[in-house]
Amino acid sequence: MVIEINLGDIVKLKKKHPCGSYEWEVVRLGADIGLKCTGCQRRVMLPRSVLERRMKGAVKRGSGRPVD
């Protein structure tokens, strides 16, 4: 099952970043997903399959849509 991910979504990952934040903003879509840490603004690229395994859930949808 494919998880719907859109630009601007805030996602929560299972493990926290070294800065202490669990939340990441989606800044790029494609085969790899670009994420930006909401705590320290660090940017990383993850393959979609890895992101789907590491995701705990969506915190906020990008265009003001409610979380499922």
C-alpha positions as CSV (number, residue, x, y, z in Angstrom):
1,M,0.0,0.0,0.0
2,V,1.4,3.4,-1.0
3,I,1.1,6.3,1.5
4,E,-0.1,9.6,0.0
5,I,2.7,12.2,0.5
6,N,2.4,15.8,-0.8
7,L,4.6,18.9,-0.7
8,G,4.4,20.8,2.5
9,D,3.2,17.8,4.6
10,I,4.7,17.6,8.1
11,V,5.5,13.9,8.9
12,K,6.5,12.3,12.1
13,L,9.3,9.7,12.0
14,K,9.8,6.8,14.5
15,K,13.3,7.9,15.6
16,K,14.2,11.5,16.5
17,H,16.8,13.5,14.8
18,P,20.0,14.4,16.8
19,C,18.6,17.9,17.3
20,G,15.6,16.3,19.2
21,S,12.9,16.8,16.6
22,Y,10.6,14.0,15.3
23,E,8.9,16.2,12.7
24,W,10.0,16.7,9.1
25,E,8.6,18.8,6.2
26,V,8.3,17.3,2.7
27,V,10.1,19.7,0.4
28,R,10.7,17.5,-2.7
29,L,8.8,14.6,-4.3
30,G,9.9,11.9,-6.8
31,A,11.6,8.6,-6.5
32,D,13.5,10.1,-3.5
33,I,11.6,12.3,-1.0
34,G,13.3,15.5,0.2
35,L,12.8,16.2,3.9
36,K,13.6,19.3,6.0
37,C,13.9,18.9,9.8
38,T,11.5,21.3,11.6
39,G,14.0,21.7,14.5
40,C,17.4,22.5,12.8
41,Q,16.4,22.9,9.1
42,R,18.7,20.1,8.0
43,R,17.8,18.6,4.6
44,V,18.0,14.9,3.7
45,M,16.9,12.7,0.8
46,L,15.3,9.3,1.4
47,P,14.0,6.8,-1.0
48,R,10.2,6.5,-0.8
49,S,10.3,2.9,0.4
50,V,12.6,3.9,3.3
51,L,10.5,6.9,4.3
52,E,7.3,4.8,4.3
53,R,9.0,2.3,6.7
54,R,10.3,5.1,9.0
55,M,7.1,7.2,9.1
56,K,4.9,7.1,12.2
57,G,2.2,9.3,10.6
58,A,1.3,12.7,9.2
59,V,1.1,15.6,11.6
60,K,-0.2,18.2,9.2
61,R,-1.1,18.1,5.6
62,G,0.5,20.7,3.3
63,S,-2.4,22.7,1.9
64,G,-4.5,22.9,5.1
65,R,-6.1,19.5,4.6
66,P,-6.9,17.6,7.8
67,V,-4.9,14.6,8.8
68,D,-6.5,11.3,8.0
